[in-house]
Amino acid sequence: MTFFQKIKQTINLLKEVDLDQLTQINEKIDLKQTLATLEKLDDRQIKNMLKLLHHQGKRGQHQLPPIDGDFYNLDLKLTDTQRNLQLRVRQFMEKEVRPIANDYWNKAKFPFGIIPKLGELNIAGIAYEGYGCAAMPFLMEGIIAQEIARVDVSISTFFGVHSGLAMGSIYLCGSEAQKQEWLPKMQKLKTIGAFGLTEPNVGSAVSQGMETTCRFDGEHWILNGQKKWIGNATFADVIVIWAKDIDSKQVKGFLVRKENPGFKAEKMEDKMALRIVQNALITLTDCKIPETDRLQKANSFADTAKVLKMTRAGVAWQAVGCARGAYESALKYTKKREQFSKPIASFQLVQNHLVEMLSNLTAMQTMVFRLSELQDEGILTDEHASLAKVFCSLRTRDVVSRAREVLGGNGILLEHDVARFVADAEAIYSYEGTKEINTLIVGRAITGYSAFV
């Protein structure tokens, strides 16, 4: 890695260094010799040097540290390629999404214009092998979920449903022909996917109480029932639908195309969270699906559970991103907001809130980092993923609450972003398994007793 690549990685920190200070330094040193010396430094040494420069500042002027939610420098554990991708995603979110997020959230509409640009990042299905996917570690799937949620949880949810649940279902449960048909197009986001499991009358107990049915009439599979809370379903090209076979009583998966007769998706209105996400109530009325669109390797709910286990880690990372976005927004606000002729960041009680937020955030970050390592090592269990989902969604609630606290009355205004994070944290707390269900999964693992009804 060249020196110039290292400098590119730290460009965001350089932006906060005073230009007059850099000019003065340039007048006092041999630039050629300095560059030769700097080229020998590793990433950690360069980052520490920049922090030192940042703290020096002009004489008599108080220079503030940069706003960075990665307090333990976990980014230094990434490879150069991984770090560059992380920064590319961050730049995309800052440039393309942050300026429009509050407006679209307020209007409960989706910014379809970002989809082609998001596709150009080449990050969909990033941990899968083949079909145009990058075959990177699952760790990067988590890093990307965090980076997207750090700016907007709705866009992170859209992407997680498409890349994780929909693509993941096809990747794990589809035939080779189905993978070839769908995954390359979905990887480029030229075809959008959705995932239909939850129903109006059953959520946590869907494994046993699924009401959507399927039956084979000799030529087609006939699906009947409803699915609720299905993200992306109002505009998705393909929706993975899970239904119980009337004859075998086993759960099967189907690739339902939006043009299939008997398929109807109605947008759900009046949500208080994830308002950009286009959730739908799906109604299937004698919906005919050919055998070629049945997921060939999905023959029981155990196969469905494989998809959920694979993606639950991503939801924990999403919670971290939400918390980080709230923390960094709150920290930025406290440095600018003045009361009693001082920035409120200088007050003890405000600093207490900020440190509590950072403590929670750092604990969450280190937990999910290890969680993804377990996934990449092939030893991730349901209870590993469930513990992270429980802890991170709980702690995120606390972080966003404190962020709203330090903003005072302004905490309920969208213009400061925190209000959006507060609302969206409530959705993270419930989906991909409630706190109670995930708690019982972990409880069963550590005690040997199942407390499920």
Disulfide bonds with the S-S distance in Angstrom:
none
